[in-house]
Structures are given as structure tokens and as C-alpha cells.
Amino acid sequence: MQPEMTESLELLMKQYHNRKHPLNYKSRYQLLVMVILSAQDSDKHINELAPVIFEAYPSMNSLAQATVEDLHQYISTVRNFGNKANWLVKLAQLIGDDDNIPTNMAELTKLPGIGRKSANVIIRESGNEAEGVIVDLHVVRTAPRIGIASGTQPEKIEKQIMAIVPQKRWNDIGMAISFLGREICRPKNPKCNECVMSAVCHFHNGISTNEENTNGLKLF
């Protein structure tokens, strides 16, 4: 791996180190609910809805008493709200109590509506050791641009990043790339002049990112 890429990624992780996820949660219960609701929707939208949702359902136990129809009035503006209401009610009935919310990949991904990305967010925000790398839509766009992954499939991108970044840095790298995509590396008109990755960024420097570019890389 080029020393310049390693140095730039270190700067990127330092820039966003320990920054909280943009979802404005106040407990692991709230985080779990909001992560499910935010899939294919925006964190901003879910943050706006959260106070009313959690006033009605302040705990996992109270959510377990709700019906799917009860939830509709609170989340009807959320994308795919029908499925999400089903998942949340089933999940709450399975877990039963806030203290029973799992914080490992195997148990989290058994729950309705929780895939690897959501599980990685919950694990990171819970302060637990990473078992994977957060790959949200921002990472899907940005990681290939900067040249440390290729393709458009989240799990494929996650595996590529996990292969070149040590496990102790997985929580840092996933969220750092996500914040870079949210704030700097926008879909249109990225702010390359403000980006710590611009010197090595494949997109900025007109380098094609493909399997040959990424295979064999090893960071740190």
C-alpha cells in the first residue's frame, strides 16, 4: 500500500475519531429502533420523528405491547413503513426488555430488519469491539471513489475493507468514510478542495478503481 494512502486514511480517521452516529438516540433501545427506521430513509427524517415515537413507546417492553397498526400512525412517512412496523413489533416481542438487546453480530442479525450494516452501527455505538465495517450508502459511493474498494455491493465492499484494515480500526474506518461521504464526497459537486483524501483519491485524480487496483492492498 502506498504510504500516501495510509497517511491520508490516518488523517481521515483522526478527523472523525469517536464522532457519534448522526442518529440522535438516547439509549440502545432508541438506537435499535432508529437504525431500522433509517434504512433507505434519511437520518434527519428519523431524528425528526423520534421524539413522538419514543413518547408513545419509551421502552422495548412498551413497544412489545403495540400492534403493527398502532405504529403506522407514527411512522407512515418513513420509507417502507409497513415492513418496518412488522419488524419492530416482532423484534420487541422477541427481546422483551431493553437489557436483552444483543450487541454481537450473530445475535443482532437474527432479529427482524437487522442486517450487517445495522448490526455494525449498533456494535460501534455500544462501544463494543467491531466484527465488521459499517457500509452504508455513503460508504458504497465513497470507498470506491477513494480507491480502497470496488463494486457497488455493500457486503463485497465490507469484505474488501476488512481485508486491508486491521480489526482494531474497523469501527474507525467505516464511520469515517461515511462521514466523508455525507459532508465532503457528495454525489454531485464533491468538495475535493476540502478533502484529506484528495491527493490519493482515485475519483479526484481520474484513476479507474477496479479489482486490480484493490486486490493485494494492505493498510497499517
C-alpha positions in Angstrom: 0.0 0.0 0.0 1.3 3.4 -0.9 2.5 5.4 2.2 0.5 8.4 0.9 -2.8 6.4 1.1 -2.0 5.1 4.6 -1.2 8.6 5.7 -4.4 10.1 4.2 -6.6 7.4 5.8 -5.0 8.1 9.1 -5.8 11.7 8.7 -9.4 10.8 7.7 -9.9 8.6 10.8 -8.4 11.2 13.1 -10.8 13.8 11.7 -13.8 11.7 12.6 -12.5 9.7 15.5 -15.2 8.9 18.1 -17.8 11.1 16.5 -21.3 9.8 17.4 -23.6 8.5 14.7 -25.9 11.1 13.2 -29.0 9.4 14.6 -29.9 11.3 17.8 -30.6 8.4 20.1 -30.5 8.4 23.9 -30.3 4.7 24.6 -29.5 1.4 22.9 -33.2 0.7 22.6 -33.7 4.0 20.7 -30.7 3.3 18.5 -32.0 -0.1 17.5 -35.4 1.3 16.6 -34.0 4.3 14.7 -31.4 2.2 12.8 -34.2 0.0 11.5 -36.4 3.0 10.5 -33.5 4.9 8.8 -32.8 2.1 6.3 -33.4 3.6 2.8 -34.5 6.8 4.6 -32.6 9.7 6.0 -31.2 10.1 9.5 -32.6 13.6 9.5 -36.1 12.4 8.9 -35.9 9.7 11.6 -34.5 12.3 14.1 -37.5 14.5 13.5 -39.9 11.6 14.2 -38.1 10.1 17.1 -39.4 12.2 20.0 -43.1 11.4 19.2 -42.3 7.7 18.7 -40.4 7.4 22.0 -43.0 9.4 23.9 -45.5 6.7 22.8 -43.1 3.8 23.2 -40.4 4.7 25.7 -39.0 1.1 26.1 -38.8 -2.2 24.4 -41.4 -3.5 26.7 -43.9 -0.9 25.7 -43.2 -1.4 22.0 -43.8 -5.1 22.5 -47.4 -4.2 23.5 -48.1 -2.3 20.3 -49.8 -3.6 17.2 -48.4 -3.0 13.7 -51.4 -0.7 13.1 -50.6 1.3 16.2 -47.1 2.0 14.8 -48.4 3.1 11.4 -49.7 6.5 12.7 -46.1 7.3 13.9 -44.0 6.1 11.0 -46.3 6.3 8.0 -44.0 8.9 6.3 -41.0 6.5 6.7 -39.9 4.7 3.6 -41.1 1.0 3.6 -43.0 1.7 6.9 -45.2 -1.3 6.5 -42.4 -3.8 6.7 -40.6 -1.8 9.3 -43.6 -1.7 11.6 -43.8 -5.5 11.3 -40.1 -5.9 12.1 -40.3 -3.6 15.1 -43.2 -5.3 16.7 -41.8 -8.8 16.2 -38.4 -7.7 17.4 -39.8 -6.1 20.5 -41.7 -9.2 21.3 -38.6 -11.4 20.9 -36.4 -9.2 23.0 -38.9 -8.1 25.6 -36.7 -5.8 27.7 -34.1 -3.1 26.9 -31.4 -5.1 28.8 -31.8 -8.0 26.5 -30.8 -6.2 23.3 -27.8 -8.1 21.9 -24.6 -6.4 20.9 -22.9 -9.0 18.8 -23.2 -9.7 15.1 -24.6 -13.2 15.3 -27.5 -12.4 17.6 -28.3 -9.0 16.1 -28.6 -10.3 12.6 -31.1 -12.9 13.8 -33.5 -10.1 14.6 -36.1 -8.9 12.0 -35.0 -5.9 10.0 -31.3 -6.1 11.1 -28.6 -6.7 8.5 -24.9 -6.4 8.8 -24.8 -2.6 8.3 -27.4 -2.0 11.1 -25.6 -4.5 13.3 -22.2 -2.8 12.8 -23.8 0.5 13.7 -25.2 -0.9 16.9 -22.0 -2.6 17.9 -19.9 0.6 17.2 -22.3 2.9 19.1 -22.4 0.4 22.0 -18.6 0.7 22.3 -18.0 -3.0 21.6 -15.2 -4.5 19.5 -16.0 -4.3 15.8 -17.0 -7.5 14.0 -17.3 -5.8 10.6 -17.2 -2.4 8.9 -20.2 -0.1 8.6 -21.1 0.1 4.9 -24.0 2.5 4.4 -24.9 4.2 1.1 -22.3 6.8 1.7 -19.5 4.2 2.0 -20.8 2.4 -1.0 -20.3 5.6 -3.0 -17.2 6.9 -1.4 -14.9 3.8 -0.7 -14.6 3.0 -4.5 -14.0 6.7 -5.2 -11.1 7.0 -2.9 -9.7 3.6 -4.1 -9.9 1.2 -1.2 -12.8 -0.9 -2.6 -14.6 -1.7 -5.8 -18.1 -2.5 -6.9 -21.5 -1.5 -5.6 -22.5 -4.4 -3.3 -22.3 -3.5 0.4 -21.1 -6.9 1.7 -18.5 -7.1 -1.1 -17.2 -3.6 -0.2 -17.2 -4.5 3.5 -15.1 -7.6 2.9 -12.6 -5.7 0.8 -12.2 -3.1 3.6 -11.9 -5.7 6.3 -9.2 -7.5 4.3 -6.9 -4.4 4.2 -7.7 -2.7 7.5 -6.8 -4.3 10.9 -9.8 -5.2 13.0 -9.0 -2.7 15.7 -9.6 0.1 13.1 -12.8 -1.3 11.6 -15.1 1.0 13.8 -13.0 4.0 12.8 -12.7 3.4 9.1 -16.4 2.6 8.3 -17.8 5.6 10.1 -15.0 7.9 8.9 -15.7 7.1 5.2 -19.5 7.5 5.9 -18.9 11.0 7.4 -16.6 11.8 4.4 -19.4 10.8 2.1 -22.0 12.8 4.0 -20.0 16.0 4.3 -17.4 16.2 1.6 -17.6 13.5 -1.0 -21.2 14.3 -2.1 -22.8 12.5 -5.1 -22.6 15.7 -7.1 -20.0 18.5 -6.7 -17.8 16.8 -4.1 -15.7 19.3 -2.1 -12.4 17.9 -3.2 -10.5 21.1 -2.1 -11.6 20.3 1.5 -10.9 16.6 1.4 -7.9 15.0 3.2 -8.1 12.2 0.7 -7.8 14.3 -2.5 -4.0 13.7 -3.0 -4.6 9.9 -3.3 -8.3 9.8 -4.3 -8.9 7.8 -7.5 -12.0 9.8 -8.4 -10.3 13.2 -7.9 -7.2 12.1 -9.8 -9.0 10.3 -12.7 -7.9 6.8 -11.7 -10.1 3.8 -12.6 -11.0 1.7 -9.5 -11.3 -2.0 -10.2 -10.3 -5.4 -8.7 -6.7 -5.0 -9.9 -6.4 -1.7 -8.0 -7.7 -3.0 -4.7 -6.5 -6.7 -4.6 -3.4 -7.1 -2.5 -3.6 -3.8 -0.7 -2.8 -3.9 3.0 -3.1 -0.9 5.3 -1.2 -0.1 8.5 
